[in-house]
Amino acid sequence: MTAAAVAASLGFVGASWKTLDTGCELDWHFVGPATVKIGLNNYVYTLTKHCSSVTASAAIPTRAPPVPVSPPITSDTTHGPAE
């Protein structure tokens, strides 16, 4: 099997595609408008966007409400060298 045939069987169609070179072990290969391929440890992982109706505001996660924090523990003892 040729390299082009193997690439085509993995979804790499055409002569070129966009790649995000991260500078580390993972590079993101955009093989379609909703499909990204990532190679890691002799495996090819496919990430596919399934919802095409997501708006920009819906894609941004909302902040969780703040978690109550108990007051700091105070002590009468001093810390540090004795004078």
C-alpha positions in Angstrom: 0.0 0.0 0.0 1.4 3.4 -0.9 1.8 6.3 1.5 -0.9 8.2 -0.4 -3.3 5.3 -0.1 -2.7 5.0 3.6 -3.2 8.7 4.0 -6.5 8.6 2.0 -7.7 5.7 4.1 -7.2 7.8 7.2 -9.2 10.7 5.8 -6.4 12.8 4.3 -7.9 13.6 1.0 -6.3 15.9 -1.6 -2.8 17.2 -2.0 -2.7 19.5 1.1 -4.5 20.3 4.3 -4.1 22.8 7.2 -1.9 21.8 10.1 -1.4 23.5 13.4 2.2 22.8 14.4 2.2 23.1 18.2 5.9 22.6 18.7 5.3 19.6 20.9 4.4 16.0 20.3 0.8 16.8 19.0 0.1 18.4 15.7 -3.5 19.1 14.7 -4.3 18.2 11.0 -7.6 19.8 9.8 -8.8 17.4 7.1 -12.2 18.9 6.8 -14.4 21.8 8.0 -15.4 19.7 11.1 -12.7 17.1 11.4 -9.3 17.1 13.0 -6.8 14.3 13.0 -4.1 13.9 15.7 -1.4 11.2 15.7 0.0 9.9 19.0 1.9 6.7 19.8 1.2 5.0 16.5 -2.6 5.8 16.7 -4.6 8.4 14.7 -7.3 10.0 16.7 -10.2 11.7 14.9 -12.1 14.7 16.5 -15.4 15.5 14.8 -17.6 18.5 15.5 -21.1 17.1 15.8 -23.2 20.2 16.4 -23.2 22.8 13.6 -25.7 25.1 15.3 -23.3 26.2 18.2 -23.1 30.0 18.4 -20.1 31.9 19.8 -22.0 32.8 23.0 -23.1 29.2 23.6 -19.6 27.9 23.1 -18.1 30.1 25.9 -18.5 28.3 29.3 -20.1 30.3 32.1 -18.2 30.8 35.3 -19.3 28.8 38.3 -20.5 30.7 41.3 -17.8 31.5 43.8 -17.2 28.9 46.5 -17.5 30.2 50.0 -14.1 30.3 51.8 -13.8 30.0 55.5 -12.1 32.8 57.3 -8.4 32.5 57.9 -7.2 30.8 61.1 -5.6 33.2 63.4 -3.3 32.4 66.2 -1.7 34.3 69.1 1.7 32.7 68.5 4.2 34.6 66.5 6.2 32.9 63.8 9.8 33.7 63.1 13.0 34.2 65.1 12.7 35.4 68.7 14.0 38.9 69.3 
